[in-house]
Amino acid sequence: MVQPCPAKVGDTLDEVVTPALIVELEAYERNLKAMAGIVAEAGLRLRPHAKTHKSPEIALEQMARGAVGACCQKVSEAEILASGGVGDILIANQVVGAVKAVRAATLARQIRLAVCVDHPRNVEELSSAAAALEATLDVLVEIDVGNGRCGVPPGGSAVALARRVAAAPGLRFRGLQAYHGTAQHIRDFEARRAAVRRSAELTLSTVEALDAAGLACETVTGGGTGTLLHDVEAGVLSELQAGSYVFMDADYGRNLAKDGGPEARFENALFVLATVMSHPVPERAVLDAGLKALGLDSGPPKLKGVPGASYERASDEHGTLVLERDGLLAHGQRVLLIPGHCDPTVNLYDWYVGVRRGRVEKVWPVAARGALA
């Protein structure tokens, strides 16, 4: 059941029902503009990751600023994006199981759809579904360039799997996925750059091996917000999958620039609005935003504009703050929290509340919330 919208257009923040997912529209729009400029200058394609925002509306705004389409992680996410008007989607993940393969092939009859593979059995499964439905699925071979998750080894293994894809009915070999997610969160600038360079070398050698085998690599996709400038510098990817840049979060805020200061290419635009529901002693306040309101896998949220207050403990419905001094917060006061990790935080909400200069300007649904299959 979709929950009632926590706000209406024209409300002030004090009128929004908490906890609520807030998008500061001016910062969000500046982030969209900044990324569009970066990829245009680099001459690369941008395919933003919609697992961050789970919103066809945001995907279309990204495409209006030059993105070629969207990527996502699940067939269900792709179906919702397509129903909202996104016509070019990469499922940057493996689609495994006959039922999901049929759903993907069905969707490929309506839009341009690509999926990733790293196993011969999956190639056969997808080919069977696509051929039966007279559909064409674009397929990327995923290689493991250091992430230690999905992907065949670079080089010969990737070439062998690409040959299977190219020969399979209903499938079209399109290129490589080379994603190094752990590199996104390496804090030190030079260490992060070195990790990206190692990944780029492995990717380039695989592209060259594919070319030698007569397999054209139209797309080399990967990268992300945390390694954006390094990905551009390495010059191997043709398509960037950065997603979190639209919102940013506390975790990405810990990445360091070359001078040792924080990397600040994009702004925090996503917040959880919470209320001080209890303030029993001067050194402690309790918010109405706990584990069911915030993704805490990447650490606790940061409070915007309240120095001396730290989010120290979460339970199901409570977030406990430690206050350095009395008078920092009042009972009933509203605070904005910068999530530690934006993606799982977004997935906890049914609605975005878009705010400009302290007033609600728009509300829209988190359409793909809970799209897990």
C-alpha positions as CSV (number, residue, x, y, z in Angstrom):
1,M,0.0,0.0,0.0
2,V,1.4,3.4,-1.0
3,Q,1.5,5.7,2.1
4,P,-0.2,9.1,2.1
5,C,1.9,11.9,0.7
6,P,3.6,13.7,3.6
7,A,3.2,17.1,2.1
8,K,1.4,19.3,-0.4
9,V,2.6,22.0,-2.7
10,G,3.0,25.3,-0.8
11,D,3.7,23.7,2.6
12,T,6.6,24.9,4.7
13,L,9.1,22.4,6.2
14,D,7.3,22.7,9.5
15,E,4.1,21.4,7.9
16,V,5.7,18.3,6.3
17,V,4.8,15.0,8.1
18,T,8.1,13.4,9.3
19,P,10.1,11.4,8.7
20,A,10.1,12.6,5.0
21,L,12.4,12.3,2.1
22,I,13.4,15.8,1.0
23,V,15.0,16.9,-2.2
24,E,16.4,20.4,-2.2
25,L,15.6,21.3,-5.8
26,E,18.2,24.0,-6.4
27,A,21.1,21.7,-5.3
28,Y,19.6,18.8,-7.3
29,E,19.4,21.0,-10.4
30,R,23.0,22.2,-10.0
31,N,24.1,18.6,-9.7
32,L,22.4,17.6,-13.0
33,K,23.9,20.6,-14.7
34,A,27.4,19.9,-13.4
35,M,27.4,16.3,-14.5
36,A,26.1,17.2,-17.9
37,G,29.0,19.6,-18.4
38,I,31.6,17.0,-17.2
39,V,30.5,14.3,-19.6
40,A,30.0,16.7,-22.5
41,E,33.5,18.1,-22.1
42,A,34.9,14.5,-21.9
43,G,33.0,13.4,-25.0
44,L,31.5,10.4,-23.1
45,R,28.0,9.0,-22.8
46,L,26.2,9.2,-19.5
47,R,23.8,6.4,-18.5
48,P,22.9,7.3,-14.9
49,H,22.2,4.5,-12.4
50,A,18.5,4.7,-11.5
51,K,19.0,2.4,-8.5
52,T,19.8,5.6,-6.7
53,H,16.6,7.4,-7.3
54,K,14.1,4.7,-8.6
55,S,12.2,7.4,-10.5
56,P,11.3,7.6,-14.2
57,E,10.8,11.4,-13.7
58,I,14.4,11.9,-12.5
59,A,15.7,9.6,-15.3
60,L,13.8,11.7,-17.9
61,E,15.3,14.9,-16.4
62,Q,18.7,13.4,-16.7
63,M,18.0,12.4,-20.3
64,A,16.8,15.9,-21.1
65,R,20.3,17.1,-20.1
66,G,22.0,14.6,-22.4
67,A,22.0,11.2,-20.8
68,V,21.5,8.4,-23.3
69,G,19.2,6.4,-21.1
70,A,19.3,4.8,-17.7
71,C,20.7,1.8,-16.0
72,C,19.2,-0.2,-13.1
73,Q,19.8,-3.5,-11.3
74,K,16.5,-5.4,-11.6
75,V,14.0,-6.3,-14.3
76,S,11.2,-4.8,-12.2
77,E,13.1,-1.5,-12.0
78,A,13.5,-1.6,-15.8
79,E,9.8,-2.3,-16.3
80,I,8.8,0.7,-14.2
81,L,11.3,3.0,-15.9
82,A,10.0,1.9,-19.3
83,S,6.4,2.4,-18.3
84,G,7.4,6.0,-17.3
85,G,8.9,6.7,-20.7
86,V,12.5,5.7,-20.6
87,G,13.3,3.9,-23.9
88,D,16.9,2.9,-23.5
89,I,17.8,0.9,-20.4
90,L,20.7,-1.3,-19.3
91,I,20.1,-3.8,-16.5
92,A,23.7,-3.6,-15.2
93,N,23.3,-6.9,-13.6
94,Q,22.7,-10.6,-14.3
95,V,19.1,-11.6,-15.1
96,V,18.9,-15.2,-14.0
97,G,15.9,-17.6,-14.1
98,A,13.5,-18.5,-16.9
99,V,10.7,-16.2,-15.6
100,K,12.9,-13.1,-15.4
101,A,14.5,-13.9,-18.8
102,V,11.0,-14.0,-20.4
103,R,10.2,-10.6,-18.7
104,A,13.4,-9.1,-20.0
105,A,12.7,-10.4,-23.5
106,T,9.2,-9.1,-23.4
107,L,10.5,-5.7,-22.4
108,A,13.1,-5.8,-25.2
109,R,10.2,-5.9,-27.7
110,Q,9.1,-2.5,-26.4
111,I,12.4,-0.6,-25.8
112,R,16.1,-1.0,-26.3
113,L,17.2,-3.2,-23.4
114,A,20.6,-4.5,-22.5
115,V,21.6,-7.0,-19.8
116,C,24.9,-8.3,-18.4
117,V,26.2,-11.9,-18.4
118,D,29.1,-13.8,-16.8
119,H,28.1,-17.4,-17.3
120,P,27.3,-19.6,-20.3
121,R,24.2,-21.0,-18.8
122,N,22.8,-17.5,-18.4
123,V,23.5,-16.9,-22.1
124,E,21.5,-20.0,-23.1
125,E,18.6,-18.9,-20.8
126,L,18.4,-15.4,-22.2
127,S,18.7,-16.7,-25.8
128,S,15.9,-19.2,-25.3
129,A,13.6,-16.5,-24.0
130,A,14.5,-13.9,-26.7
131,A,14.2,-16.3,-29.6
132,A,10.9,-17.6,-28.4
133,L,9.5,-14.1,-28.3
134,E,11.2,-13.0,-31.5
135,A,13.0,-10.3,-29.4
136,T,16.6,-9.0,-29.5
137,L,18.4,-8.5,-26.3
138,D,21.6,-6.5,-26.2
139,V,24.2,-8.2,-24.0
140,L,27.3,-7.0,-22.3
141,V,29.9,-9.4,-20.9
142,E,30.7,-8.4,-17.4
143,I,34.4,-8.6,-16.4
144,D,35.8,-8.5,-12.8
145,V,38.2,-5.6,-12.8
146,G,38.8,-5.6,-9.1
147,N,35.4,-5.5,-7.5
148,G,35.4,-9.2,-6.5
149,R,31.7,-9.7,-7.1
150,C,30.2,-10.5,-10.5
151,G,32.2,-10.9,-13.8
152,V,34.4,-13.3,-15.6
153,P,38.1,-12.8,-15.5
154,P,39.4,-10.2,-18.1
155,G,41.0,-11.5,-21.3
156,G,40.4,-14.9,-22.7
157,S,37.4,-15.9,-20.5
158,A,35.6,-12.8,-21.6
159,V,36.3,-13.4,-25.3
160,A,35.0,-17.0,-25.0
161,L,31.8,-15.8,-23.4
162,A,31.4,-13.0,-25.9
163,R,31.7,-15.6,-28.7
164,R,28.8,-17.5,-27.1
165,V,26.7,-14.4,-27.0
166,A,27.4,-13.4,-30.6
167,A,26.4,-16.9,-31.8
168,A,23.2,-17.1,-29.7
169,P,19.8,-16.5,-31.3
170,G,18.0,-13.5,-30.1
171,L,21.1,-11.9,-28.5
172,R,23.4,-9.2,-29.8
173,F,26.9,-8.8,-28.3
174,R,27.3,-5.1,-27.5
175,G,30.4,-4.8,-25.3
176,L,31.7,-5.0,-21.8
177,Q,30.6,-4.0,-18.3
178,A,33.7,-3.1,-16.2
179,Y,32.5,-1.9,-12.9
180,H,34.7,-1.5,-9.8
181,G,32.3,-0.5,-7.0
182,T,34.8,-0.8,-4.1
183,A,37.0,1.9,-5.8
184,Q,34.2,4.4,-5.4
185,H,34.8,4.5,-1.7
186,I,38.6,4.5,-1.5
187,R,39.0,7.8,0.4
188,D,42.6,8.7,-0.6
189,F,42.8,10.4,-4.0
190,E,45.9,8.7,-5.3
191,A,44.9,5.3,-4.0
192,R,41.5,5.7,-5.7
193,R,43.2,6.8,-9.0
194,A,45.5,3.8,-8.9
195,A,42.6,1.4,-8.5
196,V,40.9,2.9,-11.5
197,R,44.0,2.8,-13.6
198,R,44.5,-0.9,-12.8
199,S,40.8,-1.6,-13.7
200,A,41.3,0.5,-16.9
201,E,44.3,-1.6,-17.9
202,L,42.4,-4.9,-17.5
203,T,39.5,-3.5,-19.4
204,L,41.6,-2.2,-22.3
205,S,43.4,-5.5,-22.7
206,T,40.1,-7.2,-22.9
207,V,38.8,-4.8,-25.5
208,E,41.9,-5.4,-27.6
209,A,41.5,-9.2,-27.2
210,L,37.9,-8.9,-28.4
211,D,39.0,-6.8,-31.3
212,A,41.6,-9.4,-32.3
213,A,38.8,-12.1,-32.2
214,G,36.7,-10.0,-34.6
215,L,34.2,-9.0,-31.9
216,A,33.5,-5.2,-32.0
217,C,33.1,-3.6,-28.5
218,E,30.5,-0.9,-29.1
219,T,30.1,-0.1,-25.4
220,V,32.4,-0.2,-22.5
221,T,30.4,0.8,-19.5
222,G,31.1,1.3,-15.8
223,G,32.4,3.9,-13.4
224,G,30.5,5.8,-10.8
225,T,30.2,9.0,-8.8
226,G,33.1,8.3,-6.5
227,T,35.6,7.7,-9.3
228,L,34.2,10.0,-11.9
229,L,37.2,12.2,-12.7
230,H,39.5,9.2,-12.6
231,D,37.3,7.3,-15.0
232,V,37.4,10.3,-17.4
233,E,41.1,10.5,-17.0
234,A,41.7,6.8,-17.7
235,G,39.9,7.2,-21.0
236,V,38.8,3.5,-21.5
237,L,35.1,3.7,-20.6
238,S,32.7,5.0,-23.3
239,E,29.8,5.1,-21.0
240,L,29.5,6.3,-17.4
241,Q,27.1,4.8,-14.9
242,A,27.3,7.4,-12.1
243,G,24.1,7.7,-10.2
244,S,24.6,9.1,-6.7
245,Y,25.7,12.4,-8.0
246,V,22.1,13.6,-8.2
247,F,21.7,13.4,-4.5
248,M,25.1,12.7,-2.8
249,D,25.4,11.3,0.7
250,A,27.6,11.4,3.7
251,D,29.7,8.4,2.5
252,Y,30.7,10.0,-0.7
253,G,31.4,13.2,1.3
254,R,34.3,11.3,2.9
255,N,36.2,10.9,-0.4
256,L,39.2,13.2,-0.5
257,A,40.5,15.5,-3.3
258,K,44.1,15.7,-4.4
259,D,44.9,18.4,-1.9
260,G,43.6,16.3,1.0
261,G,40.4,18.2,1.4
262,P,36.9,16.9,0.7
263,E,35.9,16.3,-3.0
264,A,33.0,18.6,-3.6
265,R,32.0,18.4,-7.2
266,F,28.4,17.8,-6.3
267,E,26.2,19.0,-3.5
268,N,24.0,17.2,-0.9
269,A,20.5,17.5,-2.3
270,L,18.8,14.6,-0.5
271,F,17.8,14.8,3.2
272,V,15.6,13.0,5.6
273,L,13.5,15.5,7.5
274,A,13.0,14.4,11.1
275,T,11.5,15.8,14.3
276,V,12.9,15.9,17.8
277,M,10.3,13.7,19.5
278,S,12.1,13.5,22.8
279,H,14.6,15.7,24.7
280,P,14.7,14.2,28.2
281,V,18.1,15.5,29.3
282,P,20.3,18.3,27.9
283,E,22.9,16.0,26.3
284,R,20.4,13.8,24.5
285,A,17.7,14.3,21.9
286,V,15.7,11.6,20.1
287,L,14.5,11.9,16.5
288,D,11.6,10.1,14.8
289,A,13.9,8.6,12.2
290,G,15.6,5.3,13.0
291,L,16.4,2.1,11.1
292,K,13.1,2.2,9.2
293,A,13.8,5.8,7.9
294,L,17.6,5.7,7.0
295,G,20.0,3.4,5.3
296,L,22.8,2.9,7.9
297,D,25.0,0.4,6.0
298,S,27.5,3.2,5.2
299,G,27.4,4.8,8.6
300,P,25.1,7.2,10.4
301,P,23.6,10.4,8.9
302,K,25.1,13.8,9.4
303,L,22.9,16.7,10.7
304,K,22.8,19.7,8.4
305,G,23.6,23.0,10.1
306,V,23.7,21.7,13.7
307,P,27.4,21.5,14.7
308,G,27.8,19.8,18.0
309,A,25.0,17.3,17.4
310,S,25.9,13.8,16.3
311,Y,23.6,10.8,15.4
312,E,25.0,8.1,17.6
313,R,22.4,5.3,17.8
314,A,19.4,3.9,15.8
315,S,16.6,1.6,16.8
316,D,13.6,0.8,14.7
317,E,11.8,4.1,15.1
318,H,14.2,6.2,17.0
319,G,17.5,8.0,16.2
320,T,19.4,9.1,19.3
321,L,21.5,12.2,19.1
322,V,24.3,13.2,21.4
323,L,24.6,17.0,22.0
324,E,27.7,18.7,23.1
325,R,25.9,21.4,24.9
326,D,22.5,22.4,26.1
327,G,20.3,24.5,23.8
328,L,21.4,23.0,20.5
329,L,17.9,21.6,19.8
330,A,14.4,22.1,21.1
331,H,11.6,19.6,21.6
332,G,9.6,19.5,18.4
333,Q,12.3,21.1,16.3
334,R,12.8,19.8,12.7
335,V,16.2,18.8,11.5
336,L,17.6,17.7,8.1
337,L,19.7,14.5,8.0
338,I,22.3,13.8,5.3
339,P,21.9,10.0,4.8
340,G,25.0,7.9,5.0
341,H,23.9,6.0,1.8
342,C,21.3,7.6,-0.4
343,D,20.3,4.4,-2.4
344,P,18.8,2.3,0.4
345,T,17.4,5.4,2.1
346,V,15.4,6.3,-0.9
347,N,14.1,2.7,-1.1
348,L,12.4,3.2,2.3
349,Y,10.0,6.0,1.1
350,D,7.0,6.2,-1.2
351,W,7.3,10.0,-1.9
352,Y,9.9,12.6,-2.7
353,V,9.1,16.1,-1.4
354,G,10.8,18.7,-3.6
355,V,11.6,21.9,-1.7
356,R,12.8,25.3,-2.9
357,R,13.7,28.1,-0.5
358,G,11.9,26.4,2.4
359,R,8.6,25.6,0.6
360,V,7.3,22.5,-1.0
361,E,7.3,23.0,-4.8
362,K,6.5,19.5,-6.0
363,V,5.9,15.9,-4.8
364,W,6.4,12.8,-6.8
365,P,6.5,9.1,-6.1
366,V,9.5,6.8,-5.6
367,A,8.0,4.7,-8.4
368,A,10.4,1.7,-8.2
369,R,10.5,1.5,-4.4
370,G,10.8,-2.2,-3.4
371,A,11.4,-3.3,-7.0
372,L,13.6,-6.3,-6.1
373,A,13.0,-8.9,-8.7
